[in-house]
Amino acid sequence: MTERRSNGGPGGFVGAAPHVAEVRATPAPTQARLLQAAERLFAERGIDAVSLREITRQSGARNAIALQYHFTDRAGMLAAIVAKHEPGIEAARHALLDEYEASTRAGDGDAAGSGLRPLAAALVRPLAAKLADPDGGPEYLRIQADLLSRPRPVIGDRWRTDPGNSMFRWRAMVDPFLAEESIRLHRRFTAVLHTAVELGRRAASGPHADDRLFVSHLIDVVTAILGGPVSDETRRLIRSASRRRPVRAS
């Protein structure tokens, strides 16, 4: 199988700032404390409601400009949080997509039935695993939900442009199952957004003794979002809108 993994930093839903590469693979103690404080405060209050000074104070850092020294600014802090969590998510999603490709080549499953649900699972399960990650996993899910549910969602470009990114692969594999109208109406991003919001809500209400039913049902719903039919009314409205302006695929 051709190697498709990217070597250029974290991928997934949220785009990392350029200086994320400066964050150490194993953060220094001060960096780690700043990351933990930022994760907790961003998750609890929202990204825009927390000052950098408060993160520094809550981390116990002695230097008042420790955050700026290690992460530069708020964007750098968010990028570091992404860099902490995304590699594991990327690896898990690539593994599920590899498994899907192998089963397709072997003739297991069919496009009309079981084919779409494994792809929905490849979207959901790597993120859902963060519900049980004691090192900031639930906080990361809440932060991601915040970023993606904004009027202008914060999304990296790599899921559109980098073949080594798991979301690039996922979009390409989902594409054959979607009607043209579904692509034009951002059905894939709708599935991504629903996944992020629901996992963020679950993380905020946890921890839970068992997330298996929640995750399985979320995969069912994402499957329905991706594979749902486009109504005649929606098709007519798309044709009308297309005469006025182009629609960008998601």
N, C-alpha and C positions, 0 to 999 in steps of 0.2 A: 504494500500500500504506500502511495506517495506521501511523504511527510508534509503536513500542512500547518504545523504549529508555528506561531509567531514568536519571535525572539525580542519583540520591541515593547515590552511592558505589558501592563494589564489590559484586558479587554472587557467583554461583558456589556452591560447596559450603559454604565456611567463613564464618561471620558475623563482620563487622568490628565492633570496639568503636566507641561513639559518637564518641570523640575522634579517630578516624582522619582525619576531615576536616581536622584541624589540620596533618597532615603535608604538606609542600610537594610539588607535582607534580614539581619537580626538587629533591631534597633538598640541603641544605647539606652541605659536605664532612664535617662531624662526623656528621650524620644518616646520610649514605651509608655511612660507615665502621661506624657502629653497626649499621645494617641488614645489611651484609655479614657482620659478625662474628656477629650473632644467627642469621642464616640458616645459616651454617656450623656453629655450635655446636649449635643446635637439631636440625639434620639429623643430625649425627654422634652425638650423645649422647642425644637426646630432649629434649623441651621442658621437662620437670620436673627434669631432671638438671643444668641449667645455671643458675648464679646470675646476677643482673643485674650484680653487681660483676665477674664474669668476662667478661661481654660487653663491659663498659666497658673493662676492661684489655686485652682482645684487640683492641679497635678502635683502641687507641692514643690514645684521648681523654685529654686532660690533666685535665679536670675530673672528679672522682670521681662527681659526680651528673649527668653529661652525659645519661645514658640517661633518668633521671627527668625532666630538664628538657625533653627533646625528645619523649619517648613516655609519660611518667607512670609506667608500670608494665609488668609482663609482658604483660598483655592489650593494652596500647597498642602494645607492640613487635610482637606477633603481628598486630594490626590493620594496622600499617604494612606488614608483609610481604605481607599479603593485598592491601592497596591498591596495592602495587607490581606485583603479578602479575595480579590479576584483570581489570583493564580489557581487556588483550589477549585473555585467555581469553573474556571475555564477547563482545567484538566478533567473534572467530572463530566462536564458537558461533552467535551471531545470524546471521552470514552463511550458515552451513551450514543453519540452519533456514529462512532465507529461500529458499535454493536448493531445499530440500525442498518448501516450500509452492508455489513456482513450478512445479516438476515435477509436483506433484499436480494443480494447476489445469490443466496442459497434458495431463494424462492419462497421464503416464509412470509406470511402476511399478504395483504392485498391492499391496493391503493384506496379502494372504496371503504374498507373496513378498518382493520387493525393498523394500517399504515400511518394514519394521522395521530393516533393516541400516543404511540412511542415518541413522536416528535414533540407533542405537547409535554410529555414527561421529561424530555431532554431540556425543555425550557424551564420547567418547574423544579424538578428534583434537586439539581445542584444548588439552587438558591434555598430551597426548603431545608436542606441539610444545615444551613446556618441557624435554624431555630434551636438546634441542640449544640451549637458551638459556644462554649463558655467564654471564649476569648473575643467577646464583642460581636458575635454573630447576630443575635437579635437586634442589637443596636445598628449594625450595618444595614439590616433589612429595613429598619425604620428610616434611616437616612436615605437609602435608595428610593423608597416610596416618596419621600419629601421631594427629592430631585426630579423624579419622573412625573409627578402629578402637578407640576407647576404649569402655568399658562404657556411658558416656553420651556419644555422639558430639557433637562441637562443630560444630553446623550453624546457619547463619543462618536467620532466619524468612523472608527475602525470596524464597526459592525457592518458598515456599508462598503468599505474599501479594502480591508485586509483579509485575504483568503485564509490566513492563519488564525483568525479570530473565530471562536466557536459560534458567535452569533451570525457572522457572515455565512458560515456553513449551514447553520440552522435555517436562516432565511432562504437560502438556495434550495434546501431540501423540502421546505414547506411550500415553496412557490408552485410546484406542479399540482398541488391539491386545491389551489385557490382559483376561483373565477377571476377573470380580468377585473371585474368591478370590485371584488373584494380587495385586490391589491391596490387599486386606485383609492379606495376608502380606508387605507391604512389598517387593514384587518390584522396584520402581524403586529403592528405597534399596539393596537387595542389589546391583543393577547398579552403582550409584554407589560403594558400598563396595569391590566387587571391582576396579573401575577404579582407585580411589585406591590400594589396597594393591598391586596389580600394578605400577602406575607407580612407586610408591615403592620397590618392590623393584628394579625395573629401574634407577631412578636411583641406588640404592645400589651397584649392581654395575657401573656404567658409569664412564667413557663408552664407548659401543659404536660401532663403525665404521658400522653400519647398523641402524636401528630399524624398518625398514619391515615386515619379517616379523612381528616382535613385535607391532607396533601392529595389523596386519591380523588376526592371530590373536586379539588381545584384543577387537577389534570382533566377531569371530565368536562368541567366548565370551559377550560381553555381549548379543549378539543372542539367543543360546540362553537366557540367563538370563531375559531379558524375555519371550521367546516360548514358553518351555517349558510343556508341559501340566501341569495340576494333577491329581494322581492321585485315584482314588476314595477311597483311604484318607485322603488329606489333606482332601478335601472332607468326609468324615464327621467328622474331628476338628475341622474349622472349625465345622461345625454344632453340635457338642458344646460347643466353647469359646464360641460365640456365645450360648449359653443362660446362660453364667456372667458374661461381661463383653464390652463392645464392643471392637472392634479398630480402632485409628486408622490411616487410610490414610497411606502415605508419598508 
